[in-house]
Amino acid sequence: MDTTQRTDQQRSADRRRRELLEAADRVVLRDGPGASMNAIAAEAGITKPILYRHFGDKGGLYAALAKRHTDALLGALRAALDAPAERRERVEATLDTYLAAIEAHPQVYRFLMHPTEGASSADQGFDLGKQSAPLLRRMGEELAEVIEERVDLGPGSQQLARVWGHGIVGMMHAAGDWWLGEQPCSRAELVRSLADLLWGRLAAAGDRVGGPGF
């Protein structure tokens, strides 16, 4: 097989994988964590063995969907952090971007963070911690890189940036999960309250010299 044939086959496989993920997204938007491999295969117009051939099992499909949605969310968060505004405004905009994303697509959020809710008996062995923890860890590391690049934290800045990154993501996740379930206040009120909690140390830290600023 020559290089051109291999390239064409890879493009075809990548295109088919995107189509299957789009079908999975449609089912998740409708069924949330109740989305089954059977329903996704039916939506895609294929048999379940073919779906398994592409993703292995629900864990493989979950990982692919998680990457797809996390990539999009991180892109939106970076845009909020890069917006030309005062630091407090950008902090609030970043918090609001995350909360707006989970509010706009609650079924997707529930599938990613609470995938065993409403799961069929075939999916009862699905390991929530194994699947969702890497998603949150990735977000924490990405935010840590942004903080280290932009904020002067003094000695031990790399470790402190990781503490802040993972701590902020953990706060957003826990508060957002509670808020999405109970809706005890408006999104704007929650954003202001979380920003108040973060603001003291963030306000005191200077921008890193030569960095893009925060």
Secondary structure, 3 states (H helix, E strand, C coil): CCHHHHHHHHHHHHHHHHHHHHHHHHHHHHHHHHCCHHHHHHHHCCCHHHHHHHHCCHHHHHHHHHHHHHHHHHHHHHHHHHCCCCHHHHHHHHHHHHHHHHHHCHHHHHHHHCCCCCCCHHHCCCCHHHHHHHHHHHHHHHHHHHHHHHEECCCCHHHHHHHHHHHHHHHHHHHHHHHHHHCCCCHHHHHHHHHHHHHHHHHHCEECCCCCCC
